Amino acid sequence: MFLLVSLDADPLQFNVKCDPERAIELREEYACVLPGYHMNKKHWNTIVVDGTLTNKQLKEMVLDSYNLIVKKKKK
């Protein structure tokens, strides 16, 4: 699992897996990046889509999350 999204949330929010060090950096830099809601807060971030982050940044977070899972499955 690399992404969780609530279709009812307003504004849209989703959880993505993240490298633990990068997760902290993103939380410190952006108010819309929070520790993962109902997830392991070391490895997951909740992203609130409020216009702060660009579409490119949001897509990069989703792709990074996917790549973490794919890399783990190859082992």
QUIVENUR-V232025 format. One record per pair of residues at least 6 apart in sequence whose C-alpha atoms are under 8 Angstrom apart, sorted by the first residue. I is the first residue (numbers start at 1). J is the second residue. Records with the same first field share a line. If there is no record, write none. Layout:
I = J / J
//
This chain:
1 = 69
2 = 16 / 17 / 62 / 65 / 66 / 68 / 69
3 = 14 / 15 / 16 / 17 / 62 / 65 / 66
4 = 14 / 15 / 16
5 = 12 / 13 / 14 / 15
6 = 12 / 13 / 14
11 = 48 / 49 / 50
12 = 48 / 49 / 50
13 = 46 / 47 / 48 / 49
14 = 46 / 47 / 48
15 = 36 / 37 / 44 / 45 / 46 / 47
16 = 36 / 44 / 45 / 46 / 47 / 61 / 62 / 65
17 = 43 / 44 / 45 / 64 / 65 / 66 / 68
18 = 43 / 44 / 45 / 61 / 64 / 65 / 68
19 = 43 / 68
20 = 42 / 43 / 44
23 = 42 / 43 / 44 / 45
26 = 33
27 = 33 / 34 / 35
30 = 52
32 = 47 / 48 / 49 / 50 / 52
33 = 45 / 46 / 47 / 48
34 = 45 / 46 / 47 / 48
35 = 41 / 42 / 44 / 45 / 46
36 = 43 / 44 / 45 / 46
37 = 45 / 46
//
